[in-house]
Amino acid sequence: MKSVYLYIGTGKYAGTGSFEWHSPRVGDTHKFILFAAQDLDERLDSPAIEELKEYGFADIIIGEGKPISVESLNDPQMKVFQSHYEGALADGFALAWYP
């Protein structure tokens, strides 16, 4: 069974991503939360960093990855992240970035 881990950090958007997406402006530094579906129930920093590079981020700093419980998404303040959780399960990763 897959676990979804959250990797919170910052990075500079370099604009060299592997695919097109609704990305930040090139050169801007942003905070982000990477949702990562993992087969292992433990933090896996290296794959998380590699995925952030695929999104086009550089100068990446991430905190310790932590699992998210599905039940926490029922909290009204967490509902905004339901689609990211589902996206991670469907596609392996989902990213939320903010200024």
Long-range contacts (C-beta under 8 A, 24 or more apart in sequence): 2-37, 2-38, 2-39, 2-89, 3-37, 3-38, 3-40, 3-41, 3-67, 4-35, 4-36, 4-37, 4-38, 4-67, 4-68, 4-85, 4-88, 4-89, 5-35, 5-36, 5-38, 5-43, 5-44, 5-48, 5-65, 5-66, 5-67, 5-68, 6-33, 6-34, 6-35, 6-36, 6-65, 6-66, 6-67, 6-68, 7-33, 7-34, 7-36, 7-45, 7-48, 7-52, 7-62, 7-63, 7-65, 8-32, 8-33, 8-34, 8-62, 8-63, 9-34, 9-52, 9-60, 9-61, 9-62, 9-63, 10-60, 10-61, 11-52, 11-57, 11-58, 11-59, 11-60, 11-61, 12-57, 12-58, 12-59, 13-56, 13-57, 13-58, 14-56, 14-57, 14-58, 15-56, 16-56, 16-58, 17-54, 17-55, 17-56, 18-54, 18-55, 18-56, 19-54, 21-55, 23-55, 23-56, 24-97, 28-99, 29-59, 30-97, 30-98, 30-99, 31-97, 31-98, 31-99, 32-57, 32-95, 32-96, 32-97, 32-98, 33-81, 33-84, 33-95, 33-96, 33-97, 34-62, 34-93, 34-94, 34-95, 35-68, 35-81, 35-84, 35-85, 35-87, 35-88, 35-93, 35-94, 35-95, 35-96, 36-65, 36-88, 36-92, 36-93, 37-88, 37-89, 37-92, 37-93, 41-67, 51-92, 51-93, 52-95, 55-95
